[in-house]
């Protein structure tokens, strides 16, 4: 996955450069990542699940290979971090492809581990609580329960945040 930029070419030019960065090993130039492009791809109904999954794989690769790089990019504005996290949470309810759902779950857990922010944990837990209160069909909530299980497994102290 290294060397492949994570941008949405058709819309990237309208995004502020502060949401883009070269992440990864300095000797290879790193990967170009535009958080705004990723959010727009995730939220768009016109983007194929395969492309979303590819973008999520890229994010996962950045989180694994360049610890702290995405956190630095998101640290510029907490609202962008929240929007990115909310977009990923939304995918747990809208994506039907099992492989993509697993990738969303993985990236969400990795992102929260990367951010190490009580604010981020609290946002996720409050959002899920709100969704549960509004939910009439618990079967569609299975991916969220799976995510919560994986999050508690990765961050056992997350339950104390709530």
SVG drawing of the C-alpha trace seen along z (x, -y; Angstrom):
<svg xmlns="http://www.w3.org/2000/svg" viewBox="-38 -26 54 36">
<polyline fill="none" stroke="black" stroke-width="0.4" points="0.0,0.0 3.0,-2.3 3.4,-4.9 -0.2,-5.1 -1.8,-8.5 -5.1,-8.7 -6.9,-11.5 -10.1,-11.9 -8.6,-13.5 -11.9,-15.0 -12.4,-17.1 -9.0,-17.3 -8.2,-20.7 -10.9,-22.4 -9.6,-21.3 -7.4,-23.4 -3.8,-22.2 -3.7,-22.0 -5.7,-18.8 -3.2,-17.1 0.2,-15.8 2.9,-13.5 3.0,-10.7 5.4,-7.9 9.1,-7.4 10.9,-10.5 13.3,-8.7 10.4,-7.6 8.6,-10.9 5.7,-9.3 2.1,-9.0 -0.1,-12.0 -3.2,-11.8 -6.0,-14.3 -8.4,-13.8 -11.1,-15.9 -10.9,-13.6 -11.3,-10.6 -14.2,-12.0 -16.0,-13.0 -15.3,-9.5 -16.7,-7.8 -19.8,-10.0 -20.6,-9.8 -23.2,-7.3 -21.6,-7.6 -18.3,-6.1 -18.1,-2.3 -17.5,-0.2 -14.3,1.1 -12.9,-2.4 -13.9,-3.2 -12.3,0.0 -9.1,-0.9 -9.0,-4.3 -9.6,-2.7 -6.7,-0.3 -4.5,-3.3 -5.5,-4.9 -4.8,-1.7 -1.4,-1.5 -0.6,-5.1 -1.7,-4.4 0.5,-1.3 3.6,-2.6 3.7,-6.2 2.6,-6.4 1.6,-9.9 1.4,-11.3 -2.3,-11.2 -2.8,-12.5 -0.6,-15.5 -2.8,-16.2 -6.0,-15.9 -4.7,-17.9 -5.1,-21.1 -8.8,-21.2 -10.8,-19.0 -13.9,-19.4 -12.2,-17.6 -11.2,-14.8 -14.8,-14.5 -16.2,-14.6 -13.7,-11.9 -14.7,-9.7 -18.4,-10.3 -18.1,-9.4 -16.5,-6.1 -19.1,-5.4 -21.8,-6.1 -20.3,-3.5 -21.0,-0.9 -24.7,-1.4 -24.6,-2.0 -22.0,0.4 -23.3,3.9 -20.0,5.4 -18.6,7.5 -14.9,7.0 -15.4,3.2 -17.2,3.3 -14.3,5.2 -11.9,2.5 -14.1,-0.3 -14.0,1.4 -10.2,1.9 -9.6,-1.7 -11.9,-3.1 -10.1,-1.2 -6.7,-2.1 -7.7,-5.8 -8.9,-5.9 -5.7,-4.2 -3.7,-6.8 -5.6,-9.8 -5.5,-8.6 -8.0,-11.2 -10.7,-11.0 -12.6,-13.5 -12.6,-11.1 -13.6,-8.1 -16.4,-10.1 -17.6,-11.3 -17.8,-7.7 -19.5,-6.4 -22.1,-9.2 -22.8,-8.9 -23.4,-5.2 -25.6,-5.8 -27.6,-8.3 -27.9,-5.9 -29.0,-3.1 -31.8,-5.3 -33.0,-6.2 -32.6,-2.6 -35.7,-0.5 -34.0,2.5 -31.2,4.0 -30.1,6.3 -28.7,3.4 -26.6,2.5 -24.5,5.7 -21.5,4.0 -21.5,1.4 -21.6,4.0 -18.7,5.8 -16.8,2.5 -17.5,1.8 -16.2,5.3 -13.0,4.7 -12.6,1.3 -12.9,2.6 -10.5,5.4 -7.9,2.9 -8.6,0.2 -9.9,1.9 -10.1,-1.4 -12.5,-2.9 -15.4,-1.8 -14.2,-4.2 -14.6,-7.1 -18.4,-6.7"/>
</svg>
